[in-house]
Amino acid sequence: MLASAALADDSGKVVYSEAFKKGATRVTEQTLDVTLTPAQAKQDFKVLDAAGKQRYILRFVPDTAPGDTRVLGWFVRLADIHHSIYDSVLPTSPDLARDQTQAWWFDARQFSKMPLQAKRIFKVEQFYCVVQVKDVKRLGPGQPYLNQMSVAVQFTNTKP
């Protein structure tokens, strides 16, 4: 169910993953600059198909410890509005310990499996979703908690 390969390039780590969702859908190409903060911790963005109809929802969900409001990172989800049974079509694993890349998780803790600023490329149906953290501000030096995260997202029908 999960296909991943890690590649290195001059700008940092790049991880490529293919979603389990296969099909012919292409998207209206767009680029988003997203700023995530504890005050705006959960954000949703519409993703239109090539005909201009809403097809997916890109969602950022905060990662917090139980009973705590401080943000440790964000999960990125891509939900198909025609198949609401799935929380996300991006490759994830029900067992976090067995997921080798955790590309769908912006984990700001010290020993995360993937660097925060790694470029994540997801192939979904006949399009690509490219997500990369551009900037991170923490609550304090050496703390795992985030005050702000800037993320660049690109939806394209051409292989990046």
C-alpha positions as CSV (number, residue, x, y, z in Angstrom):
1,M,0.0,0.0,0.0
2,L,2.9,2.4,0.7
3,A,5.5,3.1,-2.0
4,S,8.4,5.4,-1.1
5,A,11.8,6.2,-2.3
6,A,14.2,8.8,-0.8
7,L,16.4,10.8,-3.2
8,A,19.1,13.4,-2.4
9,D,19.6,16.7,-4.2
10,D,21.5,19.9,-3.7
11,S,18.7,21.7,-1.8
12,G,18.2,18.9,0.8
13,K,16.4,15.7,1.2
14,V,13.6,14.8,-1.2
15,V,11.1,12.1,-0.6
16,Y,8.7,10.7,-3.2
17,S,5.6,8.7,-2.3
18,E,2.7,7.4,-4.2
19,A,-0.8,7.5,-2.8
20,F,-2.9,4.4,-2.8
21,K,-5.6,6.4,-4.8
22,K,-5.2,5.6,-8.5
23,G,-7.2,7.2,-11.3
24,A,-7.3,9.7,-14.1
25,T,-7.9,12.9,-12.1
26,R,-5.7,15.9,-13.0
27,V,-5.9,19.2,-11.1
28,T,-6.0,22.9,-11.7
29,E,-2.4,23.8,-11.1
30,Q,-1.8,26.1,-8.2
31,T,0.8,27.2,-5.6
32,L,0.0,28.0,-2.0
33,D,2.0,29.8,0.6
34,V,0.6,28.6,3.9
35,T,1.4,30.0,7.4
36,L,0.5,27.7,10.2
37,T,0.3,29.1,13.8
38,P,-1.2,27.8,17.0
39,A,-4.0,30.4,16.5
40,Q,-4.7,29.1,13.0
41,A,-3.6,25.5,13.7
42,K,-6.1,23.7,11.4
43,Q,-6.4,25.0,7.9
44,D,-8.2,23.7,4.8
45,F,-7.7,24.5,1.1
46,K,-9.8,23.5,-1.9
47,V,-8.1,21.6,-4.7
48,L,-9.9,21.8,-8.0
49,D,-9.8,19.2,-10.7
50,A,-8.8,20.2,-14.3
51,A,-12.5,21.1,-15.1
52,G,-12.5,23.6,-12.2
53,K,-14.7,21.5,-9.8
54,Q,-13.7,21.0,-6.2
55,R,-12.2,17.5,-5.9
56,Y,-9.9,17.4,-2.9
57,I,-9.3,19.2,0.3
58,L,-5.8,19.8,1.5
59,R,-5.8,19.9,5.3
60,F,-3.2,20.8,7.9
61,V,-3.9,19.3,11.3
62,P,-1.9,20.2,14.4
63,D,0.1,17.6,16.3
64,T,-0.4,18.3,20.0
65,A,0.3,16.2,23.1
66,P,-2.9,15.1,24.9
67,G,-4.2,17.8,27.2
68,D,-1.7,20.4,25.7
69,T,-2.4,23.2,23.3
70,R,1.2,23.7,22.2
71,V,1.9,22.5,18.7
72,L,4.7,19.9,18.1
73,G,4.1,19.8,14.3
74,W,1.4,19.4,11.7
75,F,0.0,16.5,9.8
76,V,-0.8,17.1,6.1
77,R,-3.9,15.4,4.7
78,L,-5.4,15.3,1.3
79,A,-9.0,14.2,1.4
80,D,-11.0,13.2,-1.7
81,I,-14.5,14.8,-1.4
82,H,-16.0,12.0,-3.4
83,H,-14.7,9.3,-1.1
84,S,-15.1,10.6,2.4
85,I,-14.4,7.2,3.9
86,Y,-10.7,8.1,3.8
87,D,-9.3,10.8,6.1
88,S,-6.4,11.2,3.5
89,V,-5.3,9.5,0.3
90,L,-1.6,10.3,1.1
91,P,0.5,7.3,2.1
92,T,0.3,6.9,5.8
93,S,0.7,4.0,8.1
94,P,-1.6,3.0,11.0
95,D,1.6,1.9,12.9
96,L,3.8,5.0,13.2
97,A,6.8,2.9,14.3
98,R,6.8,1.0,11.0
99,D,6.4,4.0,8.7
100,Q,10.0,4.6,7.5
101,T,9.5,8.2,6.1
102,Q,6.5,9.8,7.7
103,A,6.4,12.2,4.8
104,W,2.9,13.3,5.7
105,W,4.0,14.5,9.2
106,F,5.9,17.7,9.9
107,D,7.4,16.4,13.2
108,A,9.3,19.3,14.9
109,R,10.8,17.1,17.6
110,Q,14.5,16.5,17.8
111,F,14.6,12.8,16.6
112,S,12.0,12.9,13.8
113,K,12.3,10.4,11.0
114,M,12.4,13.2,8.3
115,P,13.9,16.6,8.4
116,L,11.3,19.3,8.6
117,Q,12.5,21.1,5.5
118,A,12.7,18.0,3.3
119,K,10.8,18.3,0.0
120,R,7.9,15.9,0.0
121,I,6.5,14.9,-3.4
122,F,3.2,12.9,-3.4
123,K,1.8,11.4,-6.6
124,V,-1.9,11.2,-6.5
125,E,-3.9,9.8,-9.5
126,Q,-2.4,11.8,-12.4
127,F,-1.1,14.8,-10.5
128,Y,1.5,15.7,-7.9
129,C,1.4,17.5,-4.6
130,V,4.7,19.0,-3.6
131,V,5.0,20.2,0.0
132,Q,8.0,21.8,1.6
133,V,8.5,23.6,4.9
134,K,10.2,27.0,4.2
135,D,10.6,28.5,7.7
136,V,10.0,27.4,11.3
137,K,9.8,29.6,14.4
138,R,9.8,27.8,17.8
139,L,8.3,29.1,21.1
140,G,11.8,29.2,22.5
141,P,15.4,28.0,21.8
142,G,15.8,24.2,22.1
143,Q,12.0,23.7,22.5
144,P,10.1,21.3,20.3
145,Y,7.0,23.5,20.3
146,L,6.2,25.6,17.3
147,N,5.0,29.2,17.1
148,Q,4.9,29.4,13.3
149,M,5.6,27.3,10.3
150,S,5.6,28.5,6.7
151,V,4.9,25.9,4.1
152,A,5.0,26.0,0.3
153,V,2.5,23.7,-1.5
154,Q,2.4,23.1,-5.3
155,F,-0.2,21.1,-7.2
156,T,1.0,20.2,-10.7
157,N,0.1,17.7,-13.4
158,T,3.8,17.5,-14.5
159,K,6.4,15.5,-12.6
160,P,8.5,17.9,-10.5
